[in-house]
Structure formats: C-alpha cells, structure tokens
C-alpha cells in the first residue's frame, strides 16, 4: 500500500529541513526523504578540513539561530552535520533516512513517488536536493591521458589520497583556491587554473565582509525575474575562506606561497592541457565586480552613518606571471593529478515529469515549476542571492510554504 501525505520533500539538508519547520508550524502533513542521513552531502561529500564561508552568527534557520560562544568563527563541516541533526530533532522533523527516490511521476491525484523503502502518494512535492549534485567536469576530460588521475571536489577528502607528483587544480572559486592552498601546504607542487572569480577581503572597514553584505541587504536581495535561469545558476563565486584568524585568499596570496597560477582550461589531449590565455582580462573583469561590490558597501556606510573604519587603500590588481600561457605539458611538469573544482550540475534521473530544459535543469521561476504542486528549493539564486546559504534557506522556504498552502487549498476545492 502506498503511504499518503499532503507534502513530500526530497532532501533533508538545510533547505528541506527549513521547509519542514514551516510546514510543521502550519500543521501540514508531510514527510522528508533522504538517500542518506540528515545533512548527507555535508556528511559524505565535503573535504575533511572544510569550514563555512559565512560567520557562525549567520547560521540561522526558521526557529533557530547560532547561540554559541564563537559568533565570529566559521563552523567546521562536521559541526554543520551535528547542527542539522539537532535542528531536525528540535521539532521532530518527519525524516525517512536512507530512502532513495527511484521515480517521481505525476498522477491525476498529485504525485506518486517510488522509493527504495516503498511508495508514497503526495499532493505536492518539493525537490530540495540542493545545488551540489553532479560535478561539472568538462567533456574533454575524457581525452586526458589515463596516466593522469582525475578527482572531483565531491570525492576529494585530503591531500594524502592524491597520487604522488604535482597537482593541477582547475577552478578559481572559493573551493578551488582553498584546495590549491591546502594541497600546496601539504608539500605538493600545485598549479591553479582560474577564471573570472571575484577576490574579496575577509574583513572590510572593521567587519566581516558578509556582515556588511547582510546589513545592506545584498544577500537577501531578490532575484530579478528577467535574469535567465542559466545565468542565475552560473554566477561567479567569491574567493573567500573561513579561517581563524580571518584572512584573505586569492591569486596573489597563493602565488606568494609558491602556487603557479594560470588561466582557464579550454581543452585537453593526452598530456597536454590547453589554456585560454585570458587570465589578465579575467582578473580585470573580477576587479570591476570587486570595485562595484565594495562601492555599494561604502555607499551604505555613508548613507546610514554606520560606524566603520576608514576604507583601506586599494592594492593594484595582481596579474600572475603565467597569465598569457596557452598550454601545459603535464608530463614535463610531473603533474600526476587533476582536481576538478569546476562547480556542479544537477541530475534528476528519477524525475519522470517533463520539466527539464535542454541542459537538464528543472524549469522553474523562484522555485515554482510549470507542474502544479511541484517545487524546487535550495538552487543558486533561486529567489535571492543567498538561496543556497544556510541563512537563506528559511525565507525561500517560507515563500514556498505559502505557495504549497495555496495549492493544497485549491486542490481540495477542486476535489470537493
């Protein structure tokens, strides 16, 4: 017999749990499914030393906020797992752990969900599996010599697991720069291939940079509906690190350590990797974004007479020595491993409903799909800039909960 519920949530991470808390407060019957335990991706698909990029005081969920003794610190990923578990227990979230979704189909009565532990029937379904699903490794990776080991950030745990020899880290996001630094400090020669990412100061004018973003409303800023979904999903990430004491990380700091910085990877064949040679232009683009971002903070401080330290003198943009390089010979450089830090794509092999675009992403606007009662949650810039943040999950979940309530009322009237 299929188990019936009003709402079924797929994914017991921060987004799914935030929605569950809102549905609990609204007294809406629901269940959460997860293929693993609560916070499974934090538990099993993050590297060992990872800390949040957001300060602890920004770790906020509906009905809960950080109340520890280190509000300016940065939570370790294992602490995040513990926090999510405590949060789920705090309101008896109806989580069915180790229950993998095998198919999701639409029926005249709603949705039918077949899982590894039985079948569910629900009037509404929310896909809250998050943004970090399938590593976005380029197709030309298949042309790289089999003598070169290839690892993704989903599988990377620590430097000791890598083959002896040099390492090419592809991707200059927060993840890429952190892993390049970690692997280099472990004694390995590292080359970092980067693009147009934005370096930001960890602290600016006396506060954490994300504190300023929070104060001026930048993080909770609503997404412009005119922005195409593919652009919202591919916003360049910030070069930041959560560390004690707080510090900056960027191409300049890595170069000073001895990491070789080159431009973006555009192709590969055997032991040769092609580079775009456009790193100088990419750095310039990133510097424009940095300038606009800090100017927005400065304007907020000026308009609101907020207490702040004087603006620091800006240093000149850093252009790595090998910015124009067009090719790497992996064999000659003794690079034995490529670590792909190139982001993620979403994958829904169990979704038997025609709501995917040609790239495999769910067609949605603010989490609302073309299928009545089917929603998404936790995607990049889904409704706001902080849609993928722990801190941003709550407001998005509140909005989706309102839509769900309306859908349930409408479907009940239609059935009457």
C-alpha positions as CSV (number, residue, x, y, z in Angstrom):
1,X,0.0,0.0,0.0
2,X,1.3,3.5,-0.9
3,X,1.7,5.8,2.0
4,X,-0.3,9.1,1.6
5,X,0.8,12.5,2.7
6,X,-0.1,16.1,1.7
7,X,3.5,17.1,1.0
8,X,6.7,15.2,0.3
9,X,10.1,16.8,0.5
10,X,13.1,15.2,-1.3
11,X,16.3,16.1,0.6
12,X,17.0,16.5,4.3
13,X,19.6,19.3,4.1
14,X,19.1,22.8,5.3
15,X,16.6,23.7,2.6
16,X,14.4,20.6,3.2
17,X,14.5,21.0,6.9
18,X,13.7,24.7,6.8
19,X,10.6,23.9,4.7
20,X,9.7,21.1,7.1
21,X,9.8,23.5,10.0
22,X,7.4,25.9,8.2
23,X,5.0,23.1,7.3
24,X,5.1,21.9,10.9
25,X,4.1,25.3,12.1
26,X,1.3,25.3,9.5
27,X,0.2,21.9,10.7
28,X,0.6,20.4,7.2
29,X,1.1,16.7,7.0
30,X,4.4,15.9,5.3
31,X,7.4,13.6,5.1
32,X,11.1,14.2,4.1
33,X,13.0,11.6,2.2
34,X,16.8,11.4,2.0
35,X,19.0,8.8,0.4
36,X,21.3,9.0,3.4
37,X,21.2,10.6,6.8
38,X,20.2,14.2,7.6
39,X,22.8,16.5,6.0
40,X,24.1,13.7,3.9
41,X,26.1,15.9,1.5
42,X,27.7,17.7,4.4
43,X,28.5,14.3,5.9
44,X,29.9,12.5,2.9
45,X,30.6,14.8,0.0
46,X,32.8,17.6,1.5
47,X,36.6,17.6,2.1
48,X,37.9,17.0,5.6
49,X,39.0,20.5,6.5
50,X,36.1,22.4,5.1
51,X,34.7,25.3,7.2
52,X,31.7,27.5,6.2
53,X,32.4,30.8,4.4
54,X,29.7,32.5,6.5
55,X,30.4,33.5,10.1
56,X,28.6,31.4,12.8
57,X,26.2,34.2,13.7
58,X,24.8,33.9,10.1
59,X,23.9,30.3,10.7
60,X,20.2,30.8,11.0
61,X,17.2,28.6,10.2
62,X,13.5,29.0,10.9
63,X,13.0,28.9,14.7
64,X,16.7,28.5,15.4
65,X,19.9,30.6,15.3
66,X,23.5,30.1,16.4
67,X,23.9,30.8,20.1
68,X,27.4,29.5,20.8
69,X,30.4,31.3,22.2
70,X,32.2,32.0,18.8
71,X,29.8,34.1,16.7
72,X,32.6,35.4,14.5
73,X,34.1,32.0,13.9
74,X,33.4,29.6,11.0
75,X,31.7,26.3,11.6
76,X,33.5,23.1,10.5
77,X,31.5,20.8,8.2
78,X,31.2,18.2,10.9
79,X,29.7,20.8,13.2
80,X,27.2,21.6,10.4
81,X,26.1,17.9,10.3
82,X,25.6,18.0,14.1
83,X,23.7,21.2,13.9
84,X,21.3,20.0,11.2
85,X,20.7,16.8,13.2
86,X,19.8,18.8,16.4
87,X,17.7,21.1,14.3
88,X,15.7,18.2,12.9
89,X,15.1,16.7,16.3
90,X,14.1,20.1,17.8
91,X,10.7,19.9,16.0
92,X,10.6,16.2,15.3
93,X,11.0,16.6,11.6
94,X,9.4,13.6,9.9
95,X,12.6,12.4,8.1
96,X,12.8,9.0,6.4
97,X,16.5,8.5,6.2
98,X,18.3,6.0,3.8
99,X,15.3,6.2,1.5
100,X,16.3,6.7,-2.1
101,X,13.9,8.1,-4.6
102,X,13.6,5.8,-7.7
103,X,10.9,7.6,-9.6
104,X,8.6,10.6,-9.3
105,X,5.5,10.7,-11.6
106,X,2.5,12.9,-11.9
107,X,-0.9,11.4,-11.5
108,X,-4.5,12.9,-11.6
109,X,-4.4,12.9,-7.8
110,X,-1.0,14.5,-7.4
111,X,2.3,12.7,-7.4
112,X,3.5,9.1,-7.0
113,X,7.0,8.6,-5.6
114,X,8.5,5.1,-5.7
115,X,11.5,4.7,-3.3
116,X,13.8,2.0,-2.0
117,X,11.5,1.7,1.0
118,X,8.1,1.7,-0.6
119,X,5.8,4.0,-2.4
120,X,4.3,7.4,-1.4
121,X,1.4,9.4,-2.8
122,X,1.5,13.2,-2.2
123,X,-0.5,16.2,-3.3
124,X,2.7,18.3,-3.5
125,X,6.4,17.5,-3.9
126,X,9.4,19.8,-3.2
127,X,12.8,18.9,-4.8
128,X,15.3,20.1,-2.2
129,X,18.3,18.1,-3.3
130,X,20.4,21.3,-3.4
131,X,22.9,22.7,-5.8
132,X,25.9,20.4,-5.3
133,X,24.8,17.3,-7.1
134,X,26.9,16.1,-10.0
135,X,30.4,17.6,-10.6
136,X,30.6,19.7,-13.7
137,X,33.6,18.0,-15.4
138,X,34.0,19.2,-19.0
139,X,33.6,16.6,-21.7
140,X,37.2,17.0,-22.9
141,X,38.4,15.4,-19.6
142,X,37.9,12.0,-21.4
143,X,40.7,12.9,-23.7
144,X,43.3,13.2,-20.9
145,X,45.9,10.5,-20.6
146,X,44.8,7.6,-18.4
147,X,48.2,8.1,-16.6
148,X,46.7,11.3,-15.1
149,X,44.4,10.7,-12.1
150,X,41.3,12.8,-12.2
151,X,39.5,13.7,-8.9
152,X,36.4,15.9,-8.3
153,X,35.7,18.0,-5.2
154,X,32.9,15.6,-4.4
155,X,35.5,12.8,-3.9
156,X,38.4,14.8,-2.6
157,X,39.0,14.4,1.2
158,X,42.6,15.3,1.9
159,X,46.0,15.6,0.1
160,X,47.2,12.2,1.2
161,X,44.7,10.5,-1.1
162,X,46.3,12.0,-4.3
163,X,48.8,10.3,-6.5
164,X,52.5,11.3,-5.9
165,X,53.6,14.3,-8.0
166,X,52.2,17.6,-9.0
167,X,48.5,18.6,-8.9
168,X,46.6,20.8,-11.4
169,X,43.6,22.4,-9.6
170,X,41.0,23.5,-12.2
171,X,38.7,26.3,-11.0
172,X,39.4,29.5,-9.1
173,X,36.3,29.6,-6.9
174,X,36.4,29.6,-3.1
175,X,36.7,25.8,-3.3
176,X,39.5,25.9,-5.9
177,X,41.7,28.4,-4.1
178,X,41.2,26.7,-0.7
179,X,42.2,23.3,-2.1
180,X,45.1,24.7,-4.1
181,X,46.4,26.2,-0.8
182,X,45.8,23.1,1.2
183,X,47.5,20.7,-1.2
184,X,50.5,23.1,-1.7
185,X,50.9,23.4,2.1
186,X,51.0,19.6,2.2
187,X,54.2,19.7,0.2
188,X,52.8,19.1,-3.3
189,X,53.6,21.3,-6.4
190,X,50.3,22.9,-7.4
191,X,49.2,24.7,-10.5
192,X,45.9,26.6,-10.3
193,X,43.9,27.3,-13.5
194,X,41.5,30.2,-12.7
195,X,39.0,32.4,-14.5
196,X,37.0,35.5,-13.7
197,X,36.3,35.0,-10.0
198,X,36.0,37.8,-7.5
199,X,38.5,38.3,-4.8
200,X,37.1,39.9,-1.7
201,X,38.6,40.9,1.7
202,X,37.6,38.7,4.5
203,X,37.3,41.8,6.7
204,X,36.5,45.3,5.4
205,X,36.3,48.5,7.3
206,X,36.2,46.7,10.7
207,X,33.6,44.0,10.0
208,X,33.4,40.7,8.2
209,X,32.6,41.4,4.5
210,X,29.5,39.2,4.8
211,X,28.4,41.2,7.8
212,X,28.3,44.3,5.5
213,X,26.5,42.3,2.8
214,X,23.9,41.3,5.4
215,X,23.5,44.8,6.7
216,X,23.0,46.4,3.3
217,X,20.5,43.8,2.1
218,X,22.8,42.4,-0.6
219,X,22.4,38.8,0.4
220,X,18.6,38.8,0.7
221,X,18.2,40.8,-2.5
222,X,15.5,39.3,-4.6
223,X,16.5,37.8,-8.0
224,X,15.3,39.9,-11.0
225,X,12.8,37.6,-12.8
226,X,14.3,38.9,-16.1
227,X,17.6,37.2,-15.3
228,X,17.6,33.9,-17.2
229,X,17.8,30.7,-15.1
230,X,21.1,29.6,-16.7
231,X,22.7,32.9,-15.6
232,X,21.4,32.7,-12.1
233,X,22.9,29.2,-11.9
234,X,26.3,30.3,-13.1
235,X,27.0,33.4,-11.0
236,X,30.8,33.7,-10.4
237,X,31.7,32.7,-6.8
238,X,33.7,34.7,-4.3
239,X,37.3,33.9,-3.3
240,X,36.9,33.6,0.4
241,X,38.0,31.3,3.2
242,X,36.6,30.7,6.7
243,X,39.6,30.6,9.0
244,X,40.8,31.5,12.5
245,X,42.2,34.1,12.4
246,X,40.3,35.6,9.5
247,X,42.5,36.1,6.4
248,X,42.3,36.7,2.6
249,X,42.9,34.1,-0.1
250,X,43.3,35.0,-3.7
251,X,45.7,34.6,-6.7
252,X,48.2,37.0,-5.1
253,X,48.3,35.1,-1.7
254,X,48.6,31.7,-3.5
255,X,51.4,33.0,-5.8
256,X,53.3,34.2,-2.7
257,X,53.1,30.7,-1.3
258,X,54.5,29.2,-4.5
259,X,51.3,28.1,-6.3
260,X,51.6,28.6,-10.0
261,X,48.6,30.5,-11.3
262,X,47.5,30.2,-15.0
263,X,44.3,30.9,-17.0
264,X,41.2,28.9,-17.5
265,X,41.4,25.4,-19.1
266,X,39.8,25.2,-22.5
267,X,40.7,21.8,-23.8
268,X,42.9,18.7,-23.3
269,X,44.5,15.9,-25.3
270,X,46.7,13.3,-23.7
271,X,49.3,15.0,-21.5
272,X,48.6,18.5,-22.9
273,X,46.1,20.9,-21.5
274,X,45.1,24.0,-23.5
275,X,44.7,27.3,-21.7
276,X,42.7,30.3,-22.7
277,X,45.5,32.8,-22.1
278,X,42.9,35.3,-21.0
279,X,43.7,35.4,-17.3
280,X,44.7,39.1,-17.4
281,X,41.3,40.0,-18.9
282,X,39.5,37.7,-16.4
283,X,41.3,39.4,-13.5
284,X,40.3,42.8,-14.8
285,X,36.6,41.6,-15.0
286,X,36.8,40.3,-11.5
287,X,38.3,43.6,-10.3
288,X,35.4,45.5,-11.7
289,X,33.0,43.3,-9.8
290,X,35.0,43.8,-6.7
291,X,35.0,47.6,-7.1
292,X,31.3,47.7,-7.6
293,X,30.7,45.5,-4.6
294,X,32.8,47.5,-2.2
295,X,31.4,50.8,-3.5
296,X,28.0,49.5,-2.6
297,X,29.1,48.8,0.9
298,X,30.8,52.2,1.1
299,X,27.6,53.9,0.0
300,X,25.6,52.0,2.6
301,X,28.0,53.1,5.3
302,X,27.8,56.7,4.1
303,X,24.0,56.9,3.8
304,X,23.4,55.2,7.1
305,X,26.2,56.8,9.1
306,X,27.2,53.3,10.2
307,X,30.3,53.1,12.3
308,X,33.2,51.8,10.3
309,X,36.9,52.1,9.9
310,X,38.3,54.2,7.1
311,X,38.3,52.5,3.7
312,X,41.7,50.8,3.1
313,X,44.0,51.9,0.2
314,X,43.3,49.5,-2.7
315,X,46.3,47.5,-3.9
316,X,46.9,47.1,-7.6
317,X,45.3,44.1,-9.4
318,X,47.6,41.1,-9.4
319,X,48.3,39.5,-12.8
320,X,50.1,36.2,-12.4
321,X,53.4,35.7,-14.4
322,X,51.9,32.9,-16.5
323,X,48.6,34.7,-17.3
324,X,49.1,34.5,-21.0
325,X,50.3,30.9,-21.1
326,X,48.4,28.8,-23.7
327,X,49.4,25.2,-22.8
328,X,50.6,22.9,-20.0
329,X,52.6,19.8,-20.6
330,X,51.5,17.6,-17.7
331,X,54.2,15.0,-18.2
332,X,57.0,17.6,-18.4
333,X,55.7,19.3,-15.2
334,X,55.2,15.9,-13.4
335,X,51.6,16.7,-12.8
336,X,50.0,13.4,-11.9
337,X,46.6,14.5,-10.7
338,X,43.9,16.9,-12.0
339,X,41.4,18.1,-9.3
340,X,38.3,19.5,-10.9
341,X,36.9,22.3,-8.9
342,X,34.6,23.4,-11.7
343,X,31.3,23.5,-9.9
344,X,28.2,21.3,-10.1
345,X,25.3,20.4,-12.3
346,X,22.0,19.0,-11.1
347,X,20.9,15.5,-12.0
348,X,17.4,14.0,-11.7
349,X,17.4,10.5,-13.2
350,X,14.3,9.6,-11.2
351,X,12.2,12.6,-12.4
352,X,9.7,11.2,-14.8
353,X,8.0,14.5,-15.4
354,X,8.7,16.7,-18.4
355,X,10.1,19.8,-16.5
356,X,13.7,19.7,-17.5
357,X,15.3,22.1,-20.0
358,X,17.8,21.1,-22.6
359,X,20.7,21.4,-20.1
360,X,19.0,19.0,-17.6
361,X,18.0,21.8,-15.2
362,X,14.5,22.0,-13.8
363,X,12.4,24.7,-15.4
364,X,11.3,26.9,-12.5
365,X,10.8,30.5,-11.6
366,X,11.5,31.2,-7.9
367,X,11.1,27.5,-7.2
368,X,7.7,27.2,-8.9
369,X,7.6,24.8,-11.8
370,X,5.1,24.5,-14.6
371,X,3.6,21.5,-12.9
372,X,1.1,22.5,-10.2
373,X,2.3,21.4,-6.8
374,X,5.9,20.7,-7.8
375,X,8.5,23.0,-6.4
376,X,12.3,23.3,-6.0
377,X,14.3,24.7,-3.1
378,X,18.0,25.4,-2.5
379,X,19.1,26.2,-6.0
380,X,21.6,29.0,-6.7
381,X,20.0,32.5,-6.7
382,X,16.6,30.8,-6.9
383,X,14.7,33.6,-5.2
384,X,17.5,35.6,-3.6
385,X,21.3,35.9,-3.7
386,X,21.6,33.7,-0.6
387,X,19.2,30.9,-1.7
388,X,22.0,28.3,-1.3
389,X,23.2,29.7,2.1
390,X,22.1,28.1,5.3
391,X,21.0,31.6,6.3
392,X,19.0,32.0,3.1
393,X,17.1,28.7,3.2
394,X,14.5,30.0,5.7
395,X,13.0,32.8,3.7
396,X,12.8,30.9,0.5
397,X,11.2,28.0,2.4
398,X,8.6,30.4,3.9
399,X,7.7,31.7,0.4
400,X,7.4,28.1,-1.0
401,X,5.3,27.1,2.0
402,X,2.8,29.8,1.2
403,X,2.5,28.5,-2.4
404,X,2.1,25.0,-1.1
405,X,-0.7,26.0,1.3
406,X,-2.5,27.8,-1.6
407,X,-2.0,24.7,-3.8
408,X,-3.4,22.3,-1.2
409,X,-6.4,24.6,-0.7
410,X,-7.1,24.8,-4.4
411,X,-6.7,21.1,-4.9
412,X,-9.1,20.4,-2.0
413,X,-11.7,22.7,-3.5
414,X,-11.3,21.1,-6.9
415,X,-11.8,17.6,-5.4
416,X,-14.9,18.7,-3.4
